[in-house]
Amino acid sequence: MFEGEKTRVFWWGLIIFGLAIVELFCVVWYTFALNYGYWYSSYGWRFVTPWIFGGVVFLLIGFYMMKSGGKKEKESET
């Protein structure tokens, strides 16, 4: 999937993808490990939902940048 030479767009996409994964892990960790009962209340969802939505959006942006950031190697016809 990620064949070819990697460009700056690929590496920036990888950084964004990695930061989004860390952010989503932090949301899950702090929600379940530190404040387990708070997760099930509607009050808790109001504060966690924007972080989850933002993390998913940045995951998709990073993945798209990684996918489009590789230069295709041209095949020679000789």
Number of C-alpha atoms within 10 A of each C-alpha: 6 13 10 12 11 16 15 12 17 22 16 15 24 21 14 21 24 15 16 23 16 13 18 17 14 13 17 15 13 12 18 13 10 10 12 11 11 13 16 11 9 9 10 14 14 10 11 14 12 11 16 18 12 14 22 17 14 20 21 16 17 24 18 16 21 24 18 16 21 19 14 12 9 7 6 5 4 3
